[in-house]
Amino acid sequence: MIRTLLSISCIFIFSITVWSQENHSANEHMNQQSFEELVKAFNSPGRDFWQKPDEIFKLLGPMKGKKVVDIGCGAGYFSFRFADSGATVIAADIDDRFLGYIDSVREARKISVKKIQTRKLPPNDPMMEKREADIVFIVNTYHHLEDRVNYLKKIKTGLRSNGFVVIIDYFNKELPIGPPVAMKQSADDITRDLKLAGFSFFKTDDKTLPYQYIVLSL
């Protein structure tokens, strides 16, 4: 079980969608895996062991009627969970393959496009309309974003009144999963970026997940 979990995690370490064109090593490593292998890793049941989606949803509160932008959605691990919980979802990514995969799963599950909509993103812009979303969700992706402060400023413009950002990423230390330490951002780094972007309220949870912190900001 442990060996299987670590094998899945090793694929996941570098197979997350790469946002920075400067990150050649991660991009090259990702492209060594077939798309089918990436999807399998993203949506593996082994991920539930450390990602703990049910615990995350408890922290976020009721989803019914909320509009969520899932930035770096990958194969839809969280996007479909948000939709199943009652939210309207924009599954956003820079990789057309993942967006096409989400569209195909949505159609197979007979989920309305009004419920889950895919959106192609450039590396430096969340492409949000003004006051578009209640929640912007960024999981395992923040350390790949370019020009993070300006990116967060654009997100802030896209949030509705009482809307908030959720950023989940890896502790800045050696772990059995996640990117190399040199690529990681700490929770303090994220809080600093959020402040510079104009956000004023922060809550950090470093207890719920074994390998990651959760930062919420208004």
VENVENFEN-V745994 format. One record per backbone hydrogen bond with DSSP energy under -0.5 kcal/mol. CO is the residue of the C=O (numbers start at 1). NH is the residue of the N-H. Records with the same first field share a line. If there is no record, write none. Layout:
# VENVENFEN-V745994
CO: NH + NH
This chain:
# VENVENFEN-V745994
1: 5
2: 6
3: 7
4: 8
5: 9
6: 10
7: 11
8: 12
9: 13
10: 14
11: 14 + 15
12: 16
17: 19
19: 21
20: 23
22: 24
23: 27
24: 28
25: 29
26: 30
27: 31
29: 32
30: 33
34: 38
35: 39
36: 40
37: 41
38: 42
39: 43
41: 44
44: 47 + 48
45: 48 + 49
46: 49 + 50
47: 50 + 51
48: 52
52: 56
53: 57
54: 58
55: 59
56: 60
57: 61
63: 66
66: 68 + 88
67: 134 + 135
68: 70 + 90
69: 71 + 137
70: 73 + 92
71: 139
73: 76 + 77
76: 80
78: 82
79: 83
80: 84
81: 85
82: 87
83: 86
86: 65
88: 68
89: 91 + 117
90: 70 + 92
91: 119
92: 72 + 73
93: 121
94: 96
95: 98 + 99
96: 100
97: 101
98: 102
99: 103
100: 104
101: 105
102: 106
103: 107
104: 108
105: 109
106: 111
107: 110
112: 115 + 116
115: 89
117: 91
119: 93
122: 125
123: 146
129: 132
133: 160
134: 164
135: 69 + 137
136: 138 + 166
137: 71
138: 168
141: 144 + 145
142: 145
147: 151
148: 152
149: 153
150: 154
151: 155
152: 156
153: 157
154: 158
155: 159
156: 159
157: 131
158: 132 + 133
160: 163
164: 136
165: 217
166: 138
167: 215
168: 140
169: 213
171: 173
180: 183 + 184
181: 184
186: 190
187: 191
188: 192
189: 193
190: 194
191: 195
192: 196
193: 197
194: 199
195: 198
201: 218
203: 216
204: 206
205: 214
211: 171
212: 209
213: 169
214: 205
215: 167
216: 203
217: 165
